[in-house]
């Protein structure tokens, strides 16, 4: 069986932390920003950790 390729879309969107968790960016932060509050936009700028239930599949995608 050939080697599996890394999922390039996932590789561009996710980074691995030192402890092995996955870091992601928030959605809804790129356009239609006038109606969103300042606080909401500020929180969307920060990164988030991928939930464990989704992380298992995403780690497989990154390792290929």
MOPAC internal coordinates of N, CA, C and O (Angstrom, degrees):
PM7 1SCF
backbone

  N    0.0000 0     0.00 0     0.00 0    0    0    0
  C    1.4554 1     0.00 0     0.00 0    1    0    0
  C    1.5328 1   109.69 1     0.00 0    2    1    0
  O    1.2310 1   119.81 1   -44.95 1    3    2    1
  N    1.3541 1   117.96 1   135.05 1    3    2    1
  C    1.4613 1   119.48 1  -177.38 1    5    3    2
  C    1.5284 1   112.03 1   -72.82 1    6    5    3
  O    1.2310 1   121.31 1   -14.81 1    7    6    5
  N    1.3190 1   115.11 1   165.19 1    7    6    5
  C    1.4627 1   119.91 1   176.21 1    9    7    6
  C    1.5235 1   109.18 1   -65.29 1   10    9    7
  O    1.2310 1   120.51 1   -32.68 1   11   10    9
  N    1.3235 1   116.62 1   147.32 1   11   10    9
  C    1.4633 1   121.08 1   175.93 1   13   11   10
  C    1.5167 1   109.58 1   -86.71 1   14   13   11
  O    1.2310 1   120.82 1   -36.91 1   15   14   13
  N    1.3185 1   116.04 1   143.09 1   15   14   13
  C    1.4586 1   120.35 1   179.46 1   17   15   14
  C    1.5282 1   110.40 1   -86.48 1   18   17   15
  O    1.2310 1   121.15 1   -30.46 1   19   18   17
  N    1.3043 1   115.41 1   149.54 1   19   18   17
  C    1.4605 1   121.54 1   173.74 1   21   19   18
  C    1.5174 1   108.42 1   -68.05 1   22   21   19
  O    1.2310 1   120.19 1   -41.50 1   23   22   21
  N    1.3295 1   117.24 1   138.50 1   23   22   21
  C    1.4703 1   121.76 1   176.73 1   25   23   22
  C    1.5285 1   107.36 1   -74.25 1   26   25   23
  O    1.2310 1   120.44 1   -72.14 1   27   26   25
  N    1.3282 1   116.76 1   107.86 1   27   26   25
  C    1.4587 1   121.16 1  -171.17 1   29   27   26
  C    1.5301 1   112.84 1   -65.32 1   30   29   27
  O    1.2310 1   120.38 1   146.14 1   31   30   29
  N    1.3310 1   116.89 1   -33.86 1   31   30   29
  C    1.4699 1   119.66 1   177.82 1   33   31   30
  C    1.5166 1   111.38 1   -62.40 1   34   33   31
  O    1.2310 1   120.82 1   137.08 1   35   34   33
  N    1.3266 1   116.05 1   -42.92 1   35   34   33
  C    1.4660 1   120.94 1   178.74 1   37   35   34
  C    1.5279 1   110.62 1   -68.40 1   38   37   35
  O    1.2310 1   120.29 1   140.60 1   39   38   37
  N    1.3128 1   117.05 1   -39.40 1   39   38   37
  C    1.4631 1   121.27 1  -178.24 1   41   39   38
  C    1.5224 1   111.52 1   -62.97 1   42   41   39
  O    1.2310 1   120.10 1   146.28 1   43   42   41
  N    1.3291 1   117.42 1   -33.72 1   43   42   41
  C    1.4644 1   121.09 1  -179.93 1   45   43   42
  C    1.5255 1   112.11 1   -77.29 1   46   45   43
  O    1.2310 1   120.10 1   156.53 1   47   46   45
  N    1.3217 1   117.41 1   -23.47 1   47   46   45
  C    1.4623 1   121.06 1  -174.27 1   49   47   46
  C    1.5211 1   114.33 1   -98.68 1   50   49   47
  O    1.2310 1   119.97 1   159.28 1   51   50   49
  N    1.3274 1   117.67 1   -20.72 1   51   50   49
  C    1.4598 1   121.12 1  -173.03 1   53   51   50
  C    1.5193 1   111.31 1  -121.34 1   54   53   51
  O    1.2310 1   121.15 1   -33.34 1   55   54   53
  N    1.3347 1   115.40 1   146.66 1   55   54   53
  C    1.4654 1   121.43 1   174.24 1   57   55   54
  C    1.5223 1   107.28 1  -126.79 1   58   57   55
  O    1.2310 1   120.73 1   -33.67 1   59   58   57
  N    1.3149 1   116.21 1   146.33 1   59   58   57
  C    1.4571 1   120.82 1   178.98 1   61   59   58
  C    1.5284 1   109.34 1   -91.27 1   62   61   59
  O    1.2310 1   119.94 1   -44.28 1   63   62   61
  N    1.3310 1   117.72 1   135.72 1   63   62   61
  C    1.4607 1   121.53 1   177.31 1   65   63   62
  C    1.5259 1   109.10 1   -85.44 1   66   65   63
  O    1.2310 1   120.56 1    -5.72 1   67   66   65
  N    1.3084 1   116.54 1   174.28 1   67   66   65
  C    1.4561 1   121.50 1  -179.82 1   69   67   66
  C    1.5099 1   113.17 1   -62.56 1   70   69   67
  O    1.2310 1   120.48 1   150.50 1   71   70   69
  N    1.3305 1   116.69 1   -29.50 1   71   70   69
  C    1.4680 1   120.51 1  -178.38 1   73   71   70
  C    1.5236 1   112.41 1   -91.05 1   74   73   71
  O    1.2310 1   120.19 1  -178.73 1   75   74   73
  N    1.3463 1   117.23 1     1.27 1   75   74   73
  C    1.4563 1   121.07 1   176.29 1   77   75   74
  C    1.5185 1   114.86 1    95.48 1   78   77   75
  O    1.2310 1   120.36 1  -178.14 1   79   78   77
  N    1.3422 1   116.91 1     1.86 1   79   78   77
  C    1.4611 1   119.58 1   176.64 1   81   79   78
  C    1.5236 1   108.78 1   -80.57 1   82   81   79
  O    1.2310 1   120.52 1   -13.63 1   83   82   81
  N    1.3263 1   116.62 1   166.37 1   83   82   81
  C    1.4574 1   121.23 1   179.79 1   85   83   82
  C    1.5222 1   110.35 1  -106.37 1   86   85   83
  O    1.2310 1   121.16 1   -44.93 1   87   86   85
  N    1.3195 1   115.38 1   135.07 1   87   86   85
  C    1.4588 1   122.04 1   179.38 1   89   87   86
  C    1.5221 1   108.33 1  -104.41 1   90   89   87
  O    1.2310 1   120.41 1   -41.99 1   91   90   89
  N    1.3468 1   116.83 1   138.01 1   91   90   89
  C    1.4557 1   121.42 1  -179.14 1   93   91   90
  C    1.5146 1   110.17 1  -135.87 1   94   93   91
  O    1.2310 1   120.79 1   -12.20 1   95   94   93
  N    1.3203 1   116.09 1   167.80 1   95   94   93
  C    1.4599 1   121.46 1   175.25 1   97   95   94
  C    1.5218 1   108.95 1   -99.22 1   98   97   95
  O    1.2310 1   120.90 1   -22.80 1   99   98   97
  N    1.3267 1   115.88 1   157.20 1   99   98   97
  C    1.4637 1   120.62 1   177.52 1  101   99   98
  C    1.5247 1   110.37 1   -78.91 1  102  101   99
  O    1.2310 1   121.04 1   -30.22 1  103  102  101
  N    1.3254 1   115.61 1   149.78 1  103  102  101
  C    1.4645 1   121.91 1   173.64 1  105  103  102
  C    1.5361 1   108.69 1   -86.17 1  106  105  103
  O    1.2310 1   120.45 1    -5.29 1  107  106  105
  N    1.3300 1   116.74 1   174.71 1  107  106  105
  C    1.4746 1   124.48 1   175.36 1  109  107  106
  C    1.5272 1   112.98 1    68.30 1  110  109  107
  O    1.2310 1   119.78 1  -151.89 1  111  110  109
  N    1.3245 1   118.02 1    28.11 1  111  110  109
  C    1.4618 1   119.31 1  -177.43 1  113  111  110
  C    1.5221 1   112.76 1  -118.25 1  114  113  111
  O    1.2310 1   119.57 1  -170.37 1  115  114  113
  N    1.3370 1   118.43 1     9.63 1  115  114  113
  C    1.4661 1   118.64 1  -171.72 1  117  115  114
  C    1.5218 1   114.77 1  -104.28 1  118  117  115
  O    1.2310 1   119.12 1   149.67 1  119  118  117
  N    1.3201 1   119.29 1   -30.33 1  119  118  117
  C    1.4704 1   119.53 1   179.88 1  121  119  118
  C    1.5261 1   110.31 1  -152.73 1  122  121  119
  O    1.2310 1   120.59 1    -5.96 1  123  122  121
  N    1.3325 1   116.47 1   174.04 1  123  122  121
  C    1.4728 1   123.86 1  -172.32 1  125  123  122
  C    1.5423 1   108.87 1    53.95 1  126  125  123
  O    1.2310 1   120.89 1  -126.71 1  127  126  125
  N    1.3188 1   115.90 1    53.29 1  127  126  125
  C    1.4623 1   120.88 1  -174.51 1  129  127  126
  C    1.5277 1   113.07 1   -91.70 1  130  129  127
  O    1.2310 1   119.97 1   165.85 1  131  130  129
  N    1.3289 1   117.66 1   -14.15 1  131  130  129
  C    1.4686 1   120.43 1  -175.57 1  133  131  130
  C    1.5192 1   112.10 1   -63.08 1  134  133  131
  O    1.2310 1   120.10 1   143.54 1  135  134  133
  N    1.3243 1   117.42 1   -36.46 1  135  134  133
  C    1.4680 1   120.30 1  -177.57 1  137  135  134
  C    1.5216 1   113.39 1   -84.53 1  138  137  135
  O    1.2310 1   119.84 1   172.33 1  139  138  137
  N    1.3232 1   117.92 1    -7.67 1  139  138  137
  C    1.4607 1   121.25 1  -179.93 1  141  139  138
  C    1.5294 1   109.49 1   -91.09 1  142  141  139
  O    1.2310 1   120.96 1   -38.76 1  143  142  141
  N    1.3145 1   115.77 1   141.24 1  143  142  141
  C    1.4670 1   119.71 1  -176.71 1  145  143  142
  C    1.5306 1   110.52 1   -70.51 1  146  145  143
  O    1.2310 1   121.57 1   -19.25 1  147  146  145
  N    1.3048 1   114.60 1   160.75 1  147  146  145
  C    1.4610 1   121.27 1   179.34 1  149  147  146
  C    1.5241 1   110.45 1   -60.84 1  150  149  147
  O    1.2310 1   120.98 1   138.07 1  151  150  149
  N    1.3213 1   115.73 1   -41.93 1  151  150  149
  C    1.4672 1   120.93 1   179.97 1  153  151  150
  C    1.5211 1   111.12 1   -62.91 1  154  153  151
  O    1.2310 1   120.51 1   136.69 1  155  154  153
  N    1.3269 1   116.63 1   -43.31 1  155  154  153
  C    1.4627 1   121.03 1  -179.38 1  157  155  154
  C    1.5241 1   110.97 1   -63.02 1  158  157  155
  O    1.2310 1   120.68 1   135.90 1  159  158  157
  N    1.3393 1   116.31 1   -44.10 1  159  158  157
  C    1.4725 1   120.12 1  -179.63 1  161  159  158
  C    1.5254 1   110.91 1   -66.07 1  162  161  159
  O    1.2310 1   120.26 1   143.18 1  163  162  161
  N    1.3216 1   117.12 1   -36.82 1  163  162  161
  C    1.4574 1   121.00 1   178.93 1  165  163  162
  C    1.5255 1   110.58 1   -64.83 1  166  165  163
  O    1.2310 1   120.38 1   138.47 1  167  166  165
  N    1.3237 1   116.88 1   -41.53 1  167  166  165
  C    1.4583 1   120.45 1   179.07 1  169  167  166
  C    1.5277 1   111.62 1   -69.15 1  170  169  167
  O    1.2310 1   119.88 1   147.60 1  171  170  169
  N    1.3201 1   117.83 1   -32.40 1  171  170  169
  C    1.4673 1   121.28 1   179.07 1  173  171  170
  C    1.5330 1   111.95 1   -69.30 1  174  173  171
  O    1.2310 1   120.59 1   155.59 1  175  174  173
  N    1.3350 1   116.48 1   -24.41 1  175  174  173
  C    1.4752 1   119.67 1   179.05 1  177  175  174
  C    1.5215 1   112.20 1   -68.09 1  178  177  175
  O    1.2310 1   120.40 1   149.47 1  179  178  177
  N    1.3255 1   116.85 1   -30.53 1  179  178  177
  C    1.4613 1   119.84 1  -176.82 1  181  179  178
  C    1.5316 1   110.31 1   -75.96 1  182  181  179
  O    1.2310 1   120.96 1   -18.91 1  183  182  181
  N    1.3094 1   115.78 1   161.09 1  183  182  181
  C    1.4650 1   119.74 1  -179.67 1  185  183  182
  C    1.5277 1   109.73 1   -87.96 1  186  185  183
  O    1.2310 1   120.86 1   -12.88 1  187  186  185
  N    1.3173 1   115.97 1   167.12 1  187  186  185
  C    1.4575 1   122.06 1   179.95 1  189  187  186
  C    1.5212 1   108.79 1  -135.38 1  190  189  187
  O    1.2310 1   120.92 1   -17.66 1  191  190  189
  N    1.3207 1   115.85 1   162.34 1  191  190  189
  C    1.4594 1   122.06 1   177.58 1  193  191  190
  C    1.5290 1   107.95 1   -96.90 1  194  193  191
  O    1.2310 1   120.68 1   -42.64 1  195  194  193
  N    1.3188 1   116.30 1   137.36 1  195  194  193
  C    1.4688 1   121.48 1   178.28 1  197  195  194
  C    1.5313 1   108.90 1   -67.72 1  198  197  195
  O    1.2310 1   120.65 1   -43.12 1  199  198  197
  N    1.3247 1   116.37 1   136.88 1  199  198  197
  C    1.4668 1   121.58 1   179.64 1  201  199  198
  C    1.5419 1   109.64 1   -63.66 1  202  201  199
  O    1.2310 1   120.21 1   -35.40 1  203  202  201
  N    1.3268 1   117.20 1   144.60 1  203  202  201
  C    1.4743 1   120.57 1  -177.50 1  205  203  202
  C    1.5279 1   114.21 1   -57.31 1  206  205  203
  O    1.2310 1   120.39 1   146.85 1  207  206  205
  N    1.3511 1   116.87 1   -33.15 1  207  206  205
  C    1.4653 1   119.37 1  -178.98 1  209  207  206
  C    1.5293 1   111.88 1   -66.27 1  210  209  207
  O    1.2310 1   119.80 1   151.90 1  211  210  209
  N    1.3409 1   117.99 1   -28.10 1  211  210  209
  C    1.4650 1   121.91 1   177.80 1  213  211  210
  C    1.5217 1   111.98 1   -94.44 1  214  213  211
  O    1.2310 1   120.29 1   156.89 1  215  214  213
  N    1.3132 1   117.05 1   -23.11 1  215  214  213
  C    1.4648 1   121.58 1  -173.31 1  217  215  214
  C    1.5234 1   112.60 1   -63.15 1  218  217  215
  O    1.2310 1   120.39 1   144.26 1  219  218  217
  N    1.3230 1   116.87 1   -35.74 1  219  218  217
  C    1.4599 1   121.07 1  -176.26 1  221  219  218
  C    1.5295 1   111.12 1   -58.18 1  222  221  219
  O    1.2310 1   120.42 1   133.25 1  223  222  221
  N    1.3353 1   116.79 1   -46.75 1  223  222  221
  C    1.4597 1   122.00 1  -179.43 1  225  223  222
  C    1.5284 1   110.07 1   -68.49 1  226  225  223
  O    1.2310 1   120.50 1   138.21 1  227  226  225
  N    1.3362 1   116.65 1   -41.79 1  227  226  225
  C    1.4601 1   120.62 1  -176.29 1  229  227  226
  C    1.5226 1   111.85 1   -67.68 1  230  229  227
  O    1.2310 1   120.07 1   144.31 1  231  230  229
  N    1.3209 1   117.46 1   -35.69 1  231  230  229
  C    1.4679 1   120.38 1   177.89 1  233  231  230
  C    1.5229 1   109.97 1   -63.65 1  234  233  231
  O    1.2310 1   120.61 1   140.98 1  235  234  233
  N    1.3360 1   116.43 1   -39.02 1  235  234  233
  C    1.4711 1   120.24 1   176.17 1  237  235  234
  C    1.5266 1   110.81 1   -61.85 1  238  237  235
  O    1.2310 1   120.50 1   140.14 1  239  238  237
  N    1.3280 1   116.64 1   -39.86 1  239  238  237
  C    1.4647 1   120.98 1  -179.45 1  241  239  238
  C    1.5232 1   110.59 1   -64.68 1  242  241  239
  O    1.2310 1   120.37 1   144.22 1  243  242  241
  N    1.3277 1   116.90 1   -35.78 1  243  242  241
  C    1.4625 1   120.03 1  -178.10 1  245  243  242
  C    1.5246 1   112.35 1   -76.02 1  246  245  243
  O    1.2310 1   120.35 1   146.26 1  247  246  245
  N    1.3156 1   116.93 1   -33.74 1  247  246  245
  C    1.4626 1   119.26 1  -176.98 1  249  247  246
  C    1.5257 1   113.12 1   -82.53 1  250  249  247
  O    1.2310 1   120.51 1   161.19 1  251  250  249
  N    1.3127 1   116.63 1   -18.81 1  251  250  249
  C    1.4527 1   120.29 1   177.86 1  253  251  250
  C    1.4991 1   114.35 1    68.60 1  254  253  251
  O    1.2310 1   120.10 1   180.00 1  255  254  253

